[in-house]
Amino acid sequence: MTRMTARLSVTAVAAATPLLLLPWTAGSAQAHGAPTDPVSRVYACSPEGGSANRSAACRAAIDANGAPFTAWDNLRVAGVNGRDRQVIPDGRLCSGNLPAYRGLDLARRDWPATRLTPGGGLTMTYASTIAHTGTFRLYLTKPDYDPSKPLKWADLPTRPFAEVTDPPLTNGAYHIRATLPSDRTGRQMLYTIWQNSSTPDTYYSCSDVVFAGGSKGAGSGTGSGSDSGAAKATETATASPAPASPRPARTGAAQPSSGTPNAAEKRGTSAGATDDGTPVAEATRADAGPSAPLLAGGAAAMLVLTGGAALVLRLRRR
């Protein structure tokens, strides 16, 4: 009877083990995050991107990629350690120079975009499936940015207009608040770098945005393309569920907006079309976090383990 019990115990464990190795269980340990508002290219063109996924730009990106952007939350590069401009080449900023995301680097004027207001408040929703410590740096392309050309480091100011360290993960997302530069018009790129301190990874994302009153193509602002309006707004918090209180802003720094989105911030999630007729991304879920397959996979694995353990105990009692 002891041999039979041992044999059945091994059989139950062996039956459960392959289920734990299926993609939807392993994937949760390899997926992390991306902006959903203002919507990033990788999220807009993912299966979860809604109508944006069916836009001409996303179809072209998927074709160039050779595969759908299912792993929208896994665009990361290890070992960069702040050397972004040395490691990621010009023209590959949106993909992080990763072949699996090369379709995101297509230079087009019709990417799904989010409306923003010059000088207005921004509340970025950065969905994350796993909490990490680290620093978010937000850059906005210079006033003379041309979206019909590949994005280069020279298109971005040297300093970010906002920098936030260790914001809390709330309802499956980081909420990063800042004030936008006031000298941008038309179509621009919001470029986000998330450098982890809890892992060696750095995440890159491109969010196409359109500022009110802009031209149909590139931004038509009269700025010099310097770091005008690019002061740091630094917020340090612990990874607790409760929102953290921002530090007093440094002299000349942009103040983060209040915790309640104002009219300008809400406009960033409205659906419709931009002034140049290209699609504006649909409103994204504020609680965008782990996808249903990941959650379902984890729950199923737990059920299998629980059932297997119960079976072993029952057989032993016999």
C-alpha positions as CSV (number, residue, x, y, z in Angstrom):
1,M,0.0,0.0,0.0
2,T,2.9,2.4,0.8
3,R,4.4,1.8,-2.7
4,M,1.0,2.4,-4.3
5,T,0.6,5.7,-2.4
6,A,4.1,6.8,-3.3
7,R,3.5,6.0,-7.0
8,L,0.2,7.9,-7.0
9,S,1.9,10.8,-5.3
10,V,4.6,11.0,-7.9
11,T,2.0,10.7,-10.7
12,A,-0.1,13.6,-9.3
13,V,2.9,15.8,-9.0
14,A,4.1,14.9,-12.5
15,A,0.6,15.7,-13.9
16,A,0.7,19.1,-12.3
17,T,4.2,20.1,-13.3
18,P,3.6,20.6,-17.1
19,L,0.7,22.9,-16.3
20,L,3.0,25.1,-14.3
21,L,5.3,25.4,-17.3
22,L,2.7,26.5,-19.8
23,P,3.2,30.0,-21.4
24,W,0.5,31.7,-19.4
25,T,2.1,30.8,-16.1
26,A,5.7,31.5,-17.1
27,G,4.7,34.7,-18.8
28,S,3.6,36.5,-15.7
29,A,7.2,36.3,-14.5
30,Q,8.5,37.9,-17.7
31,A,6.0,40.7,-18.3
32,H,6.1,44.1,-16.6
33,G,4.5,47.2,-18.2
34,A,3.9,50.0,-20.7
35,P,1.9,53.2,-20.9
36,T,-1.8,52.8,-21.7
37,D,-2.6,56.6,-21.4
38,P,-1.3,58.4,-23.3
39,V,-1.5,55.2,-25.2
40,S,1.9,53.7,-26.3
41,R,2.3,52.3,-29.7
42,V,3.0,48.8,-28.4
43,Y,-0.2,48.8,-26.3
44,A,-2.4,50.4,-29.1
45,C,-1.2,47.7,-31.5
46,S,-1.6,44.8,-29.1
47,P,-4.6,42.5,-29.1
48,E,-5.9,44.6,-26.1
49,G,-5.6,47.9,-28.1
50,G,-9.3,48.0,-29.2
51,S,-10.1,49.9,-32.4
52,A,-6.5,51.4,-32.4
53,N,-5.3,47.9,-33.1
54,R,-7.1,48.0,-36.4
55,S,-5.6,51.3,-37.6
56,A,-3.6,51.4,-40.7
57,A,-0.4,52.2,-38.7
58,C,-0.9,49.2,-36.4
59,R,-1.6,46.9,-39.3
60,A,1.6,48.1,-41.0
61,A,3.6,47.7,-37.7
62,I,2.3,44.1,-37.2
63,D,3.2,43.3,-40.8
64,A,6.7,44.7,-40.4
65,N,7.0,42.9,-37.1
66,G,6.0,39.6,-38.5
67,A,3.9,38.8,-35.4
68,P,1.3,40.6,-33.2
69,F,2.4,42.6,-30.2
70,T,1.0,40.1,-27.7
71,A,3.8,40.8,-25.1
72,W,3.0,44.6,-25.0
73,D,4.4,44.8,-21.5
74,N,7.8,43.2,-22.1
75,L,9.7,45.8,-24.2
76,R,12.8,45.9,-22.0
77,V,16.6,45.9,-22.4
78,A,18.9,44.6,-19.7
79,G,22.2,46.2,-18.6
80,V,21.7,49.7,-20.1
81,N,22.3,51.4,-16.7
82,G,21.5,54.9,-17.9
83,R,23.5,54.7,-21.1
84,D,20.3,54.9,-23.2
85,R,21.8,57.2,-26.0
86,Q,24.9,54.9,-26.3
87,V,23.0,51.6,-26.3
88,I,19.8,52.3,-28.3
89,P,20.6,53.6,-31.9
90,D,18.8,56.4,-33.7
91,G,15.7,55.2,-35.5
92,R,15.2,52.3,-33.0
93,L,14.0,54.2,-30.0
94,C,10.5,52.9,-30.0
95,S,11.5,49.3,-30.3
96,G,14.5,49.6,-27.9
97,N,16.4,48.0,-30.8
98,L,14.7,44.7,-30.1
99,P,13.9,42.7,-33.3
100,A,10.6,41.5,-31.8
101,Y,9.3,45.1,-31.7
102,R,10.8,46.5,-34.9
103,G,7.4,47.4,-36.3
104,L,7.1,50.2,-33.7
105,D,9.9,52.2,-35.4
106,L,7.9,52.9,-38.6
107,A,8.0,56.6,-39.4
108,R,4.3,57.5,-40.1
109,R,2.0,60.4,-39.4
110,D,-1.1,58.3,-38.7
111,W,-0.2,56.4,-35.5
112,P,-3.1,56.3,-33.0
113,A,-2.5,59.4,-30.9
114,T,-3.8,61.0,-27.7
115,R,-4.9,64.7,-27.4
116,L,-3.0,66.8,-24.9
117,T,-3.0,70.5,-24.0
118,P,0.2,72.6,-24.1
119,G,1.2,73.6,-20.6
120,G,-1.6,71.4,-19.2
121,G,-1.5,68.7,-16.6
122,L,-0.5,65.1,-17.6
123,T,-1.4,62.0,-15.7
124,M,0.2,59.1,-17.3
125,T,-1.2,55.6,-16.6
126,Y,1.6,53.1,-16.9
127,A,0.1,49.6,-16.5
128,S,2.4,47.1,-14.8
129,T,2.0,43.4,-14.2
130,I,4.8,43.3,-11.7
131,A,5.9,46.0,-9.2
132,H,9.4,47.3,-9.6
133,T,11.3,50.2,-8.1
134,G,13.0,52.6,-10.4
135,T,12.8,56.0,-12.1
136,F,10.5,57.1,-14.9
137,R,11.9,59.8,-17.2
138,L,9.4,61.5,-19.6
139,Y,10.6,63.4,-22.7
140,L,8.7,65.3,-25.3
141,T,10.0,65.8,-28.8
142,K,11.3,69.3,-29.7
143,P,9.0,71.7,-31.4
144,D,10.5,71.0,-34.8
145,Y,10.0,67.2,-34.6
146,D,8.9,65.6,-37.9
147,P,6.9,62.5,-37.4
148,S,7.5,61.4,-41.0
149,K,11.1,60.7,-40.1
150,P,12.6,58.0,-37.8
151,L,12.8,59.1,-34.2
152,K,16.3,60.1,-33.2
153,W,17.9,61.1,-29.9
154,A,18.5,64.6,-31.4
155,D,14.7,64.9,-31.6
156,L,14.5,64.8,-27.8
157,P,15.8,67.4,-25.3
158,T,18.7,66.4,-23.2
159,R,16.7,66.6,-20.0
160,P,13.3,65.1,-19.3
161,F,10.4,67.4,-18.6
162,A,9.4,65.0,-15.7
163,E,11.2,62.5,-13.6
164,V,9.5,60.3,-11.0
165,T,11.1,57.8,-8.7
166,D,9.4,54.9,-7.1
167,P,5.7,55.8,-7.5
168,P,3.3,53.4,-5.9
169,L,1.6,50.7,-8.0
170,T,-2.1,51.3,-7.5
171,N,-4.8,49.1,-9.1
172,G,-2.3,47.6,-11.5
173,A,-0.7,50.8,-12.7
174,Y,1.6,53.6,-11.9
175,H,0.1,57.1,-12.2
176,I,2.7,59.7,-13.1
177,R,1.7,63.3,-12.8
178,A,3.5,66.3,-14.4
179,T,3.0,69.5,-16.2
180,L,3.5,69.5,-20.0
181,P,5.8,72.0,-21.8
182,S,3.8,75.0,-23.1
183,D,5.6,75.4,-26.4
184,R,4.5,72.3,-28.3
185,T,1.9,72.2,-31.1
186,G,0.7,69.6,-33.5
187,R,1.9,66.0,-33.5
188,Q,4.7,65.1,-31.1
189,M,6.2,62.0,-29.4
190,L,6.0,61.4,-25.7
191,Y,9.0,59.1,-25.0
192,T,9.2,57.3,-21.7
193,I,12.2,55.6,-20.2
194,W,11.7,53.4,-17.1
195,Q,15.0,52.5,-15.5
196,N,14.5,49.8,-12.9
197,S,16.5,49.7,-9.7
198,S,15.2,46.4,-8.6
199,T,16.2,44.7,-11.8
200,P,18.9,45.4,-14.5
201,D,16.1,46.2,-17.0
202,T,15.2,49.5,-18.7
203,Y,11.8,49.9,-20.5
204,Y,11.2,52.1,-23.5
205,S,7.9,53.3,-25.0
206,C,6.6,55.7,-27.6
207,S,3.3,57.5,-27.2
208,D,2.1,59.6,-30.1
209,V,0.3,62.8,-29.0
210,V,-1.3,65.7,-30.6
211,F,-1.4,69.2,-29.1
212,A,-4.4,71.5,-29.8
213,G,-4.0,74.2,-32.3
214,G,-1.2,72.3,-34.2
215,S,-0.6,71.8,-37.8
216,K,-1.5,68.6,-39.7
217,G,2.1,67.3,-39.7
218,A,5.0,68.0,-37.5
219,G,4.9,70.5,-34.6
220,S,5.0,74.1,-35.8
221,G,6.2,75.7,-32.6
222,T,8.6,78.6,-32.8
223,G,10.9,77.3,-29.9
224,S,14.5,76.7,-30.5
225,G,14.3,73.0,-29.7
226,S,16.3,73.5,-26.5
227,D,15.3,72.3,-23.0
228,S,12.6,74.9,-22.8
229,G,10.0,73.7,-20.4
230,A,12.0,70.6,-19.6
231,A,12.6,71.1,-15.9
232,K,12.5,68.0,-13.7
233,A,9.5,67.2,-11.6
234,T,10.8,64.6,-9.1
235,E,8.5,62.6,-6.9
236,T,9.8,59.9,-4.6
237,A,7.5,57.4,-2.9
238,T,7.5,53.9,-1.4
239,A,5.9,51.0,-3.1
240,S,2.8,51.1,-0.9
241,P,-0.8,51.1,-2.1
242,A,-1.5,54.6,-0.8
243,P,-0.5,57.5,-3.1
244,A,2.7,59.2,-1.9
245,S,3.0,62.9,-1.2
246,P,5.2,64.6,-3.7
247,R,8.4,66.4,-2.6
248,P,8.4,70.1,-2.8
249,A,9.4,70.9,-6.3
250,R,13.0,72.2,-7.0
251,T,13.4,75.8,-8.0
252,G,12.1,76.2,-11.5
253,A,10.7,72.7,-11.5
254,A,7.3,71.8,-13.0
255,Q,4.8,71.1,-10.3
256,P,2.9,67.8,-10.5
257,S,-0.8,68.2,-11.1
258,S,-3.3,67.4,-8.4
259,G,-4.5,63.8,-7.7
260,T,-7.8,64.5,-9.4
261,P,-7.5,64.7,-13.2
262,N,-8.7,68.1,-14.6
263,A,-10.4,68.7,-17.9
264,A,-7.2,68.9,-19.8
265,E,-6.0,65.6,-18.3
266,K,-9.2,63.8,-19.1
267,R,-9.0,65.0,-22.7
268,G,-6.1,62.7,-23.1
269,T,-8.4,59.6,-23.0
270,S,-11.1,60.8,-25.4
271,A,-11.8,58.8,-28.5
272,G,-12.2,60.4,-31.9
273,A,-9.8,61.8,-34.5
274,T,-7.0,64.4,-34.4
275,D,-7.0,67.6,-36.5
276,D,-5.2,65.7,-39.2
277,G,-7.8,63.0,-39.4
278,T,-5.8,60.2,-37.8
279,P,-7.4,58.1,-35.0
280,V,-7.2,59.0,-31.4
281,A,-6.9,56.0,-29.1
282,E,-9.8,54.9,-27.1
283,A,-10.0,55.5,-23.4
284,T,-7.8,52.9,-21.6
285,R,-8.7,51.2,-18.4
286,A,-7.4,53.0,-15.3
287,D,-6.9,49.6,-13.7
288,A,-5.1,48.0,-16.7
289,G,-2.9,45.4,-15.1
290,P,-2.2,41.7,-15.6
291,S,-4.1,40.3,-18.6
292,A,-6.9,37.8,-18.0
293,P,-4.9,34.8,-19.4
294,L,-2.1,35.5,-16.8
295,L,-4.5,35.7,-13.9
296,A,-6.5,32.7,-15.1
297,G,-3.3,30.7,-15.6
298,G,-2.1,31.4,-12.1
299,A,-5.5,30.5,-10.7
300,A,-5.6,27.2,-12.7
301,A,-2.1,26.3,-11.5
302,M,-3.1,26.8,-7.9
303,L,-6.2,24.7,-8.3
304,V,-4.1,21.9,-9.8
305,L,-1.6,22.0,-7.0
306,T,-4.4,22.1,-4.4
307,G,-6.2,19.2,-6.0
308,G,-3.0,17.2,-6.3
309,A,-2.1,17.7,-2.6
310,A,-5.6,16.8,-1.5
311,L,-5.4,13.6,-3.6
312,V,-2.1,12.6,-2.0
313,L,-3.4,13.1,1.5
314,R,-6.6,11.1,0.8
315,L,-4.6,8.2,-0.6
316,R,-2.3,8.2,2.3
317,R,-5.2,8.0,4.7
318,R,-6.3,4.8,3.0
